């Protein structure tokens, strides 16, 4: 896959910086746009009012609207396929170059592409859990319950999918919200909503991945979320190079050894083609 002319020189410099190094990777929504999942902040992104944790937990009507929209978008979200960028990162890990992927995405596409060490900072839409007893459910099982309890609901063939796999529903009147089949408690997708903190153990796992690497590659993230900036700063404090691949500006452009302004899929594919394998002794 060819790299656009405008980013060719930047891509070449980035390959020079990363060559021979063990690279930790941090990804954001821009890595998944070529799989049909829109970005929150990229150019042309739809206007969104993301659900906050406080609203979800305290407002029954808002929670009902969320579940309707989440269910309507789930089929399209779950059917999204890994793109060339996801596959390139999986290949780099297999060849010893990438030490793992830290992702802000909840779509599970890195795992489906074959990446083995994936830290899902913001959780995953694959699971739902009970806020009372902690029981965990497969999202597919919850989807079957939603359709059984709401036989009137239909999933349209074409939906305007949001970054978290939801759509804006026309109405939520009469919708029966799924509850915990163990204790009757409130169910919540296993994702970090706006207003929630990333679990401490997840951030520690991400920080350990950065600490064990010789470089940090940021792909498809504007680094607006503080967790990403914190990881960039950890890399900088260790004096390891940071390479950023993103369309448009990020909060850390002035801290990067190289910034490539281009498509994540194209640039990551170029990295996979050009970066040499690392021998087992160097991993």
Buried (B, 14 or more C-beta within 10 A) or exposed (E): BEBEEEBBEBBBBBBEBBBEBBBBBBBBBBBBBBBEBBBBBBEEBEEBEEBBBEBBBEBEEBBBBBBBBBBBBBBBBBEBEBBBBBBBBBBBBEBBBBBBBBBBBBBBBBBBBBBEBBBBBBBBBBBBBBEBEEBEBEBEEBBEBBBEEBEEBEBEEEBEBBBBBBBBBEEBEEBEBBBBBEEEBBBBBBBBBEEBEBEEEBBEBBBBBBEEBBBBBBBBBBBEBEBBBBBBBBBBEEEBBBBBBBBEEBBBBEBBBBBBBBBBBBBBBBBBEBBEEBEEEEE
